[in-house]
Amino acid sequence: MKRKICAIGNSYGVSIPRDTLNKLHLSPGDLVEVVLNEKTGKIIIEPAEPECNNKTIDIEFAKQVNGFINRYRPALKELAK
């Protein structure tokens, strides 16, 4: 799919279609990694791995919780009301 680059303040951005975000369980405000593959000239945007600075929290468990939150974010927002 083709998208247009647009100005956002002093930076530039590309909109991501809602159905793509839904398939990746991403919502506005979620972090993504943006990587340039210099060999192919392609920009890769993928969900960011959750950061975990606390050594007492299991990384795999933190990933599972983050996935759960991303998957059920709309329901969790409704429950929070």
Steps between C-alpha positions, in 0.01 A plus 500: 500500500623847422503770767603864482771649722363796697656769716454464876659799671870495409483131408323285245266205534296241317152397610441131570160359404274401790463140379879460501519636856220266606676196353816592692300580817639855501326815619586870491774562752661156468871491424639369173854444373594677176802349324662582168636198314779671308558199274144496367412866558188392691354653814379238747242592764422235760354486851762587761594239757386605847774660706575338828761658726397313813706181536228336714244498218518211256543637147278234342222572751528874428465427125189289565341771715579764238345280229188448712464874560547581131253231392226596748568876524148607387331268753738609776424866425126431523546315830702791638208741450 
